[in-house]
Amino acid sequence: MKMKIALLGNPNCGKTTMFNAVTGSTQYVGNWPGVTVEKKEGPIRGHKDTLLVDLPGIYSLSPYTLEERITRSYLTNDKPDAVINIVDSTNIERSLYLTTELLEMNIPMIVALNMTDAAEKAGVSIDADKLSKSLGCRVIKTSASEGTGIEDLVKNTIDIASLKERPASYPRFSGCIEDTLEMISVAANKFSGDLPKRWLSVNLFSRDPILRQQLSLEDGLNEIEGLIKSCEESDDDDSESMIANERYTCIDGILKGTVIKGRTEGLSASDRIDVVLTNRLLGLPIFFMIMWSIYYISIQTLGDMTIGWTETLFGTISERVSALLSSANVAEWLHALIIDGAIAGVGAVLGFVPQLMILFLLISFLEDCGYMARVAFIMDRIFRQFGLSGKSFIPMLVGTGCSVPGIMASRTIENESDRRLTIMLTPFVPCGAKLPVFALFAGAFFPQQSWVAPSMYMIGIGMVILSGIILKKTDLFGGEPAPFVMELPSYRMPKIKGVLTHMWERSKAFIVKAGTVIFFAAGLIWFLQAFSWSLQMVRPDESILASIGSFIAPIFRPLGFGNWQSSVAVVTGFLAKEAVVSTYGVLLGVGEVLEDDPMLVSQISRIFTPVSAYAFMVFTLLAPPCFAALGAIRSEMRSWKWTFFAIAWQTGLAYMLSMLIYQFGGLFFEGKEVSEMATVIVGSLVLIAMGYSLYRIIKNSVSGKCACGGNCARCGAAKAGHSK
């Protein structure tokens, strides 16, 4: 049976970096909180029979956020053989709060004093031996990013897990608190089971709602509540605050003589940079300029230079495979399936890989250097004006790679209505799968307008704010936004290996999807556009796909792309957003080239104008995400009604904004009359009626109720109060 070692600590303490160093894995690492949103595990290098479990970053074991519940549930139910508690040496006072809670759980534990190199540069000296004696457990100095202390940490961890070496002590509190905890321990003894007695007493004293719901206290609850109230009256404070104050008092005593801080004069380098980058007036324009620069470099300058390479590569592959198939005398339909379907479709997507790799490289640099944490801080000031929290922007940052982990990162938000709102709006920020669509249309229709591709990012954020303004006025999402407290990490020069690893992991995920999902989709699209319902090979405009696309095309006519090819592309986009490009690659043969080919422009210009192309980009940006992301929305919402509400909101907003762009853009920029105004009005009324009906259904069935099924802290507290 394999030993299991739990790895946990505060957000952004270097926990995931440590996981990678100990296991040799390549889990995503970022210099900002919220990277790990669920537990991951891998064998410790050199110890195949020992698993290291990377738990979400938390500040406390109090059951407010999903991360805290996941971590606490793992510690109490799965019972790991040992715990590695990562402590940030640059902010040891805050980190030790969690350590004091872990000591009370009486699990074999070792403290990894991480980022010691950064602490020493800041003039902070920590005596690890004294700290070890004060805590009653082993303490090892490490630097996960530099790889120092890792072997010593692994050796000591295996030792304490094998010997079941538990902490020698736990924090003792003062006054009536300690006496009350002793009496609670006696009163709860018959209910405690195998739960750690000290941890149980402290959490009962703090009125932990999940613990009270979990235990069948019955008559014992009245006795325990009487003890707590007596202590509260004695200290004139509430029990939860009393415990927090006592913990910090204990931490001050532990650190006295253990941590020596050198004199610091003036502002640090990070503080001086932040004076400019997080400035109330300059912060947002600087962020927009940085994002514009990233898109400009990756798509229209350096990235554009890679187009010739991919054209040549896929052209050569297509020619050689075609010659090979011809020499083998394969059937005409099979030849067309492989060349016009698989290679053209997959090539249409893979042709953008060099551009995306440059984009991912630049974004990874921003994340690792610590700038993205500042973006969340900047956005909090803006979001809060419209009823949203900066916590909502963390999942959106995660979602720039893929919407699925971004949606899952909403678990950091303890307010249920804010969490649901964040889940709905996170897909509005462009993910990696949407970028090939933007690159294709920006290159074909706007080769000289460098603002077009980055404008998708700005529109996405704008729609997040607009949605927040509207939805926060309703009963479903009303209330004050969750408070947002995040310590900004120090700026640091990213490691080249780390940045390249992040870039490759994201690119590899894109390539794998192109070789699997997109490959299948391209083959299916080719088959449907090559055959009629009677399974006879026909022209594309007489095919099965053309008939299906023509049936749904009128829905998109007010948006400017009411042709069967675009209608099909919208539908295949639900399978994977990259499939939109693949669809055009098969139907129009644009997969191997971009804006430099006159044939491409002439072909795609037959079904798009610049205005309708921009409307299509906006629709792709805001429309419901791929099936994988929709599955994540359902999983996190834990309710089909909320999932359908999210889909309806995303669809309605995408439709309305795209329609406005096409109709009024055509009027002002292309001199067209708004010839389909009746269709626009009817479509708008239908969407409004559908949205209002869905709103009433959700309000009547869900409003005032939590989507957790009664398992969250808030519902537990309500049940406990009702039972009293």
N, C-alpha and C positions, 0 to 999 in steps of 0.2 A: 504494500500500500504506500502511495506516494505521500511525502510530507508536504504540507501547504504552509507557505510563509506569506502573510499579508503585508503589503506595502502601503502605508498611508501617511498623509501629512496635509498641511495647508495647501490651498491652490498656489501654483507658481513657486513651489519650494524646490523644484528640481526632481520631483518624484518620477515622472515619466522618463526623464533622462537617466535616472538611476535604474529604472526598470530595464531600459535598453542596455545600459552598461553591464548589469548583472546577468541578463539573459542573452545578450547578443541580438536582441530584436531590433526592429526599426519602427516602433510605435511613433505616432506623430508627437512632436514636441514643439511648444510655442512659448515665447517669453511673455505670456499673459495668461490669466486664469481661464478655466473652463475647457481645457484641452481634453481631459479625461472625463467622459460622461457615463461610462459604465465600466464594470470591472473587466480586466483583461488578464490573462495568465500565460505563463511560458516557463519552461524548465530553466533552472539556474545553470549557467555555463559550468561544465565540469561536474555537475550533480544532476544527472538525468532523472533521478528518482525524487527530486525536490522541485515543486512548483512555486513560482513567485506570482502572487495575485496582486495586480495593480488596481487599487480601489480609487474611486473618485476623490478629488481633493476637497477637504472639508475643514472648517475652522473649529467645529465642535461636534459632539455626538448628540446634541439636542435635536429632536426629530422635526425639523421645520422644512427642509428642502428634501427632494427625492434623493440627492446624493447622500445626505446624512442618514436617511432611512436605509438606503442600499448598504452603506458601510456598516451601520450599527447592526442591521439584520445579519450581515455576513459574520460579524464578530460574535454575536450571541447565538446564532443558529448553526453556522458551519464550523465554528470553533477551530480556527487555524492553529497549527502547532507552535507558531511564533509570530511576532509582529516586528517589522522594521518601521520605526517611527522616524520619518524624515523631518528634521528640524532645520529651519532656515537660520544659519548663523548670523545673517545680517539683520534679522528681526527676531531674535531669540525669545524676547518677552512674549510676543504674540504667539509664537509657535508652541511654547511650553504649556499653553492653556489646554490644548488637545492632549498633550503628554500627561498632564495630571489626571485627565479623565481615563486615559488608557491604563495608568497605574492602578486605578480602582477596579479595573476589569480582571486583574490578577492573571493576565495572559503572559507567557514568556515573551519578553520584549527587549529589544535593543534600540538605542537611539543613534541614528546616523546624523552627526552634526555636519550638515551639508553646506556648501558654498563657503567653506572656511577661507579659501583664497580671496574671495570678494570681501569677506569680513576683515581680513588682515590688511587689505589695501585701504579699507575705510578706517583703519586704526583701532579695530576691535580685537582684543585678545581674550580667548576663552580657555580656561583650565579644564580640560576634559576629565581629568582624574577627580577633581573636586566636584564637578557636576555629576559624575557617576556615583560618588558617595552620597550626595544629596538626594538623588533620584532613587537610588537603590537598584540600579540596573546598569548594564554596560553601555558605555558611550564611545563611539568611534568617530574620529574626524575624517571627513570625506570631501571630495569635490567631484561630483558625477560628471560634470562637463569636461574636466581635465583628466578624469580616470584615476584619481589618487584615492587611496584608502579602500578601494573596492574589494580587493582580495582579503584584506583584514576584516572587512565587514561581513563578507560571505562566510569566512571561517568561523567567526564568533557567532553568527546567526545559526549556522548548522549546529554548533556546540550547545547553545541554549535551547534549541528545539529538541535535540537528542536527549539532553539532560532534564528537559522540562524545568528549566531554571526560571522561576517566577520572580517578579520584583520583590525586593526585601522590605519595602515599605510603600505607603501611599500618603498623600497630603493629609495632615491633621488640621482640623479647623478649631476656632476658638469659641469660648463662651458657651451659651446654651445650644449652639448649633451641633457641636460634637456630642453633647449629652442627648439631644433629641435624636440624632442619627443612631445612637446606640439603642435607644428605646424603640425606634422604628424598626431596626434590625430584628429585635426580639419579637415585636408585634407581627412582622411580616415573615417570620421564619418558616411557618407552616405553608406559606404560599410561594416561597422563593424557588423551590425546585433546585435546579443546578445553576441558577443565575448567581454571579458573584455578589456576595452579601453587601460589601461596601458600595459597590456600584448601584445595587438595588436600593439601598437606603437613601443614597444621595438623590437618585432620580425620583423616588417616591416623595422625598422632601420637596423637590422642585416641581411636584405635581405633573410629572411627565404623562401626557394623555395616552400615548400609545402603550406605555407600560401598564397603566391602570386598566386599560381596555384588555390587555393581554392576560393579566392576572385576575383570578376569581377572588377578589378581596372580600366581597360581601360585607359582613359585620365588621371585619377588621378595618375597613376604610374609615369608619366613623372614629375609631380610636386613633388611627394615624393622622387623620385630619385635625383632631383635637390637639395632638402633640405639635403639629405644624403651626396652627393658629396661636398656640401659647407662646411659641418661640418668636413668631412674627410680632406679637404684641410686645414682647420683651425687648426686641431690637428695633421696633418701629420701622419695619421694612418688609417687603414681600420676600418669600422664600427663594425665588429664582435669583433675585438681585443679591441676596445674602450669600448664596453659594458662589456666584460670580466674583463678588468682592473678596471672599475668602480665598478663592483660587489665586487671584492676582496678588494677594498678600503673601501667600505661600511662595509664589514665583519670585517676588521681590526678595524673600529670604533665601531662596535657592541661589539666586544670581549674585547675592552680596559676597564679594570676594572671589567670585568665579569668573565674572566678566569685567574686564578692564577696558574702558573706552578712552582712546587717545583724544587729544584736543583737535577739534575741527574748526578751521577758520573760514568764515564766509560760506557761500553756497557751493554745493558739489557741482561737478560737471553736468550731471543729469538735471539738476535744478536750474542751472543756467540755460540749458537747451530748452527746458520746459517753459521758461519765461516767454519764449517766442512761440514754440509749437502748440502750447495749450492756452495761448492768449485768448481772452474772451472775444476779441474782434478778429484776430488773425488766424486762430486755430482752424476754423472751418474752411476759409479760402485756401489755406496751405494744404489741407487734406484734399480738397478738390484738385488743386494743382498737381499734387503727388499722384493721385489716381489718373488724371489726364496724362501725365508723363509716362506712367506705367503702360497704359493702353496704347499710347502713341508709339512707344519704343517696341512693344511686343507685337503690335498689329500692323502699324503703318510705316515703320522705318526698318529696324533690325529684323523684325519678324517678316516683313515683306520681302526681304532679300532671300529668305528661305524658300519662297514659293517656287522659284526655278528648279531648286534641288528636288522638291517633292514631285513636280511635274515630270521631270526627267526620270525619276525613280519609278513612279507608277506607270509612266508611258512605256518604259523598258519592260517592266513586269508584264504589262498587258500584251505587248507585242510578242514576247517570248512564250508566254502561256498560250496565246492564240496560235502561234506557229506550231507549238507542241501538240495542241488539240487537233489542228488541221492535219498534221502528219499522222495522227492516230485515227483519222477519219471518224471522229465522234459525231453524233447526231447534231443537226443544226441547232435544235432547241437547247441542248446541253452546252454547246459552245456559247450561245447567247447568254445562258444563265450564268456561266462562270465569268465571261468577259464583261457583259453589259450589266449583269446583276451583282455578283459577289465583288469583283474587283472594282468596278465603277462605284458601287455603293460604299464599300468599306474604304476605298481610296479617297472618296469625297470627305470622309471624316478624318482619316489618318493624315491627309494632306495638311491639316491644321496642327498636327502634333508639335512641329518646331516652334510655331507661334505660341502655343499654349505652354510649352516648356519654358520659354523666355518669360511669359507672364507669371507662371508658378514660381520661377526663380526669384523674380523681383518681389512678389508678395511674400514669399518665404523669408526674404531678407528683412522686410518690414516687420514681420512677426517676430523673428528671432532677435532683432535689435531692440525691441521693446516699444516700437512706435504704435502698434495696433492697440496696445493697452491704453495709450493716450487718446486714440480715436474713440474708444468707448467712453472715456471721461468727457471728451468734447461733445459727443452725441448725447450724453446724459443731460447736459445743460439745455440742449435743444429739445430732446424728447420730453423732458419734464414739463416744458411749457405747454405740451399738447396731451398731457395725461399719461405719458409712457415713462418707462424707467431706463436708465443706462444699462441695466441688467439685460434688457431686451436686445441690446445691440451685440452682446457677446455671442449669442446663438447665430446672429446674422453674419458676424465675422467668421465663425466656424463654417457657416453655410456657403462662403465664397468658394470653397473647394467642392463641397457636395451638400445638398440640402438635407440629406438624411442625418448625418451627425449634427448639423446645425439645429434641426428640429429636436433631436435628442438632448442637445445642450440646454434646452429650455428648462431642464430639471433643476437648474441652479436658482430658479425663481420660485420663492415660497408662496407668493400670492397666486391663488388658483386662476382668477380671472386674467391677471397679467400674463400668466403662463400660457393660457389658451390663446390669448391675443397674439403673443409672440410666435406660437406655433403656426398660426394662420398667416402671419406676415413675413416670416423668415424666408419663404421661397421667392419673395419679391426682389431680394438681393441676388444678382446674377451668380449662378454656380458655374463650375467649369464646363458643364454639359451645354450650357446656352451660348458660351463664347464662340464656338464655330459658326453658329447661326449669325451672330453679330458680325463676325469677321467676314463671312461670305457676302452679306448684303452691304456692309460698309465698303468692302473692297470693290464690289460690282457697281454700286450706285453713288458712293461718296468717296472716291479715291483722294480727293483734295480736301475733304472736310474732316480734320483730325478730331473734332469734337463729337462725332456721331457715335462711335463705339463707347467712349466713356460716359456719354449722356445716358446710356442705359442704366449705369450704376446710380446716377443722380436721380433719374426718374424712379428707380426702385425705392430709394430712400424717401423721395417725395411722396410716393404712394403709401409707404409705411406711416409717415407723419399724417397724411390725409386720412387714412383709415383709422389711425389713433384718435384723431379729432372727432370723427363721426361715431365710431363704435364706443368710445369712452362716454358719450352722451347717453347711451342706452343703459337699461337696467342690467343687461347681461354682462357688461364690462365696466360698469361705473365704479367709483371709489378712487381713493388716493393711490398713486403708483407705489410700488414697493421701493423702500429706501435702497440706495445703491452706494455701497462702501467697498472700495477696492484700492489696495495699496499699489501704487505705480512702481513697477520694477525699475531698477537702474538700467540705463542704456548700456549696451555692451556690443562689442563687435562680434557678429555671428561667426561661428566656425564654418569654414568652407565646406567641410564634410557634412555638417548638419544641414546647411542650406541645400546642397546638392542632393542629399538624401530625401529631404522634404519634396523637392522638385520631382525627383524620380518616382517617389511613391504616388504622388498625385497623377503624374503622367502615365505611370504603369496602370493605374486604375482606369484611366481613360482608354488606353490601348487595349486592355483586357476586355472592356465593354465593347469596343469596336470589333474585336475578334470573336465575340460571342453573340451578344444581343443584336448588335448592328449587322453582323454577318447574316444572322437568321432573318432579320427584318428586310435586308436588301434582297435576299433570295425570294422572300415572300412577295415583296413589292414587284420584283421583276416578273414573277409568275402571274400575278394578278393583272399586270399591265400588258402582258404578252398574249393572254388567252381570253377568249370570250366565255360566256356562261356554258356554251356547248363544248368547251375545251378545245376550240380551234384557235390556232395562232392567227392573231389579227393585229391591225394597227393599234397603237396605244389609245387613241381616242375612241376605239370601238371595244375596248377591253372591259373586263369585270371591274377593274379599278376605276375606269373612267365613268362607268354607270353609277358606282357607289359615290364617287366624288361629285358627280353632277347632281346627285340627289340631295347632298348636304351643302352644296356650293351656295345656294341662295341665302343661307344663314350668314355667310361671310361677305356677301355682296356689298352691304353698307360699309364694310371695313376696307374695301378696295381690293380684296383678293378672293373674289367670288368665282374662281375657276376651279376645275376639278383637281388639278395638280396640287394647288395650295391647300385645298380642303383635305386632301389625303395627307399632306405633310403635317397639318395641324393634328390630325388623328394619330399618326404614327409618333408624333411628339410625346404622346402620353406613354408610349412604350419606353422611350428614352429621348431626351431632347436632341441628342446627337443624330437621331434617326431623321430629323427634319432635313439636315444636310444630305444624309444618305438618300432620302427620298428624291430630292432634286437631282442628286448624282445619277440615279437610275432613270428618272423620267425625262430629264433634260440633257443628260450627259455633261454636267458641269463639275463632276467630281475631281477631275485632275488639274483643273486650272482655276485661276481667279481673275482679278481685274485686268491683267495684261493681255487676255485673250479676247479679241473682238467677237469671236463666235459665242463665247459665254454671254457677253453683254447683249448681243442680238437675240439669243435664245431666251434669257431670263427677262429681257425687256419686253418680250411679247406678252408676259403675264403680270408685269409690275411696272409701275412708274416710281420715281424716287419717293413720292409721298406715300404711296401704298406700300412700298418696301419698308419705309420707316414705321408705318402702322403695323406691318407684320412683325417687325422686330419688337415693338412694344407689346403686341399680343403674346408673343413667345415669352417675353420677360415676365408678364403678370399672370398668364393663364395657369391653371393648376399644374403642379410639377409632374414628374414621371410617376409610374405606378409604385416604384420603390419608395419614393418620398411620400406618396399618398398612404402607403402602408405604415410608414413611420408616424404620420399624422394620426391615423386611426389608433396605433399603439399608444401614443402619448396622450391623446384625447380620452381614450378608454370609453368612447361613445360614438356610435354611428351618426347620431343626430348632430353632434358637434363637428364631425368629419364632413358631413354633407353641407353644413353651414359654411365651413371653411372653403369647400369647393365652390359653392354658390357665390360666395363673396369674391373669390379670386377670378372666377369666370366673368361675373358681372362687371367688375372693375376693368378687367382686360378688354372686354367687349366695348364698354362705353368709351374708354379713353382712346382705343384704336379707331373707333368710329368718328370721334371728334377730330382726331388728327387727320384722318383721310378726308372727311367731308370739308372741314374748314381749311385744311392744308391745300387741298385741291382748288378751293375757291381763291385763296390768296396767292399761291405759288404757281399754279398751273392754269389759272384762268378758267377753271371749270365751274359750271353751275352746280348747286347742290340739288341735282336732278332727282335724287332718291330721298328727299326730305320726308315724304310720307312714310317710307320704309323705316327711316331713322326714328321718326316719332313713334310709330307703332312698336318698333323693336325696343325703344327706351321704356315705353309704358309696360310692355310685357315683362321686361327685366325688373322694373320697379315693383310690379305686382308680385312677381315670383319672390323677390327679396323680402317684401313686406310679409307675405304669407309665411315664408320660412322663418322670419324673425318671430312672428306670433307663435308658431309651433314650438320653436326652441324656448321662447320665453315662458310659455305655459307649462312645458314639460321639464325644463332644466333650471330655469332661473331660480336662484336661491338655493340650488342644490349643487353639490360638488360632483364632478365626474369621476371621482376616485372610487365610488362604490362604498363609501364609508370607511376607507382605510387610511385616510390622511390625518395629520395631526389636528386640523381644525375640526373635522367630523368626530374624531375621537374625543376631543374636548367637549364638543356639544353633547355627545352621548353620555359622557361622564357627568356633566352638569344636569342632564335630564334625569339620570338615574338617581342623583342625589335628591 
